[in-house]
Amino acid sequence: MSIADAKAGFAGLVDAAANGAFITITRHGEPVAMLVSVDAGEAAKRVMTKPRPNFGEFLMSYPGPADIGSTAIDPKFTT
């Protein structure tokens, strides 16, 4: 939906978003914003700000060597 169309029907768009609709606003045909309910916006904020470990931290969290059993290589997988 273009910005001009959104301006013309803003009250209706707010009602639709409050009822669960996701309204994408475009400028020159490219998406630039989205109108969503407060619940959807808050959920997105929680997900986007959730701390995530980086790959190095993930590797460093490994508790130690693993016992993987036999390390023999099956001859059919060798060249």
Stockholm file with secondary structure:
# STOCKHOLM 1.0

chainA/1-79         MSIADAKAGFAGLVDAAANGAFITITRHGEPVAMLVSVDAGEAAKRVMTKPRPNFGEFLMSYPGPADIGSTAIDPKFTT
#=GR chainA/1-79 SS CBHHHHHHTHHHHHHHHHTTCCEEEEETTEEEEEECCHHHHHHHHHHHHCCCCCHHHHHHTCCSCCCCCCCCCCGGGCC
#=GC SS_cons        CBHHHHHHTHHHHHHHHHTTCCEEEEETTEEEEEECCHHHHHHHHHHHHCCCCCHHHHHHTCCSCCCCCCCCCCGGGCC
//
